[in-house]
Amino acid sequence: MQAAQADQAIISLCAAVPFDGSPSQMKPSETEVLLRNWTDKSRAFVTSRLKLISNPELREQASEAIARFERLRNARNRVIHDAVEVGIDFDGTTHSLAVEFRKGEGVFLHTVTAEQIAALACEVYELNQDLKFILSTVRDSGPAT
């Protein structure tokens, strides 16, 4: 649920930029279409939208939040979409092992624990709080003077 809220926050942020009442604002439904799949094209769109933020510090905060979003989105996808097998260590202990298949790059194995998943959920929650603050600040920022 937190990941879905982060997706929506990014959509809302891109739509709200540069500030409420600006002719450059977009409808959330338009930005949602452009951000449906996270690709190089969608990243370029987000970058172009963030450039419209006139306050350099706020623009940097938004850029950092987007970088965190990408990192956490990838981590979430690994937890949710990778196949899970049983891993056996050299000492005979077992653990969950995520199996990630990358086209042309082979297979990558990642240990998965409940603690990692809980920590990831906490990080996404914190990101959502930061995105809400950034979005509120962007909406209230007004035109550059």
C-alpha positions in Angstrom: 0.0 0.0 0.0 2.9 2.4 0.8 4.4 1.7 -2.6 1.1 2.6 -4.3 0.9 5.8 -2.3 4.4 6.7 -3.4 3.5 6.1 -7.0 0.5 8.5 -6.6 2.6 11.1 -4.8 5.0 11.2 -7.7 2.1 11.6 -10.1 0.6 14.4 -7.9 4.0 16.1 -7.6 4.6 16.1 -11.4 1.1 17.4 -12.0 1.3 20.2 -9.4 4.7 21.6 -10.6 5.5 24.4 -10.7 2.8 25.8 -8.3 -0.9 26.0 -7.9 -2.6 28.1 -10.5 0.3 27.9 -13.0 -0.6 27.4 -16.6 2.2 24.8 -16.6 0.4 22.5 -14.2 -0.9 19.3 -15.6 -3.9 17.1 -14.8 -3.0 14.1 -12.6 -4.6 11.8 -15.2 -2.2 13.1 -17.9 0.8 12.6 -15.7 -0.4 9.1 -14.7 -0.4 8.0 -18.3 3.2 9.2 -18.7 4.4 7.6 -15.5 2.5 4.3 -15.8 5.7 2.4 -16.5 9.0 3.6 -15.0 11.3 3.9 -18.1 13.9 6.2 -19.4 11.2 8.2 -21.0 9.2 8.6 -17.8 12.4 9.5 -15.9 13.1 12.3 -18.5 9.5 13.5 -18.1 10.0 13.7 -14.3 13.3 15.6 -14.7 11.7 18.1 -17.1 8.9 18.7 -14.6 11.2 19.2 -11.7 13.2 21.8 -13.6 10.1 24.0 -13.5 10.4 24.3 -9.7 11.9 27.8 -9.2 13.4 27.3 -5.7 16.7 25.5 -6.1 16.6 24.0 -2.6 13.1 22.6 -3.2 14.0 21.4 -6.6 17.0 19.5 -5.0 14.7 18.0 -2.3 12.3 16.8 -5.0 15.2 15.3 -7.1 16.5 13.5 -4.0 13.1 12.2 -3.3 12.8 10.9 -6.8 16.1 9.1 -6.5 15.0 7.5 -3.2 11.7 6.5 -5.0 13.6 4.8 -7.8 15.9 2.9 -5.3 12.9 1.8 -3.1 10.8 0.9 -6.1 13.5 -1.4 -7.4 14.0 -2.9 -3.9 10.2 -3.5 -3.6 10.1 -5.1 -7.1 12.8 -7.5 -6.0 10.9 -8.5 -2.9 7.5 -8.8 -4.7 8.4 -10.1 -8.1 11.5 -12.3 -7.7 10.9 -16.0 -7.3 11.7 -17.2 -3.8 13.7 -20.4 -3.2 15.2 -21.9 -0.1 18.9 -21.0 0.4 21.2 -23.3 2.4 24.4 -21.8 3.9 27.6 -23.7 4.3 26.8 -24.2 8.0 23.5 -25.9 7.0 21.2 -23.1 8.0 18.4 -22.1 5.7 17.0 -18.8 4.6 14.7 -17.4 1.9 16.5 -16.6 -1.3 15.1 -14.4 -4.0 16.0 -15.4 -7.6 16.2 -12.4 -10.0 16.5 -13.1 -13.7 18.0 -10.3 -15.8 17.8 -10.6 -19.6 21.3 -11.0 -21.0 22.9 -10.7 -17.6 22.1 -14.1 -15.9 20.6 -14.9 -12.5 21.2 -13.0 -9.3 20.5 -14.3 -5.8 19.4 -12.1 -2.9 18.7 -13.1 0.7 15.2 -12.0 1.8 14.2 -11.6 5.4 11.1 -10.4 7.2 13.3 -7.7 8.8 14.4 -6.4 5.3 10.8 -6.3 4.1 9.7 -4.4 7.3 12.7 -1.9 6.9 11.8 -1.4 3.3 8.2 -0.6 4.3 9.4 1.9 6.8 11.6 3.6 4.3 8.7 3.9 1.8 6.5 5.3 4.6 9.2 8.0 5.3 9.5 8.7 1.6 5.7 9.2 1.4 5.9 11.7 4.3 8.7 13.6 2.6 6.8 13.6 -0.7 3.7 15.0 1.0 5.7 17.9 2.4 7.4 18.6 -0.9 4.1 18.5 -2.8 2.5 20.9 -0.3 5.5 23.3 -0.5 5.4 23.1 -4.3 1.7 23.9 -4.4 2.2 26.9 -2.2 5.4 28.2 -3.7 3.8 30.6 -6.2 5.5 32.2 -9.2 9.2 33.1 -9.0 9.7 36.8 -8.2 
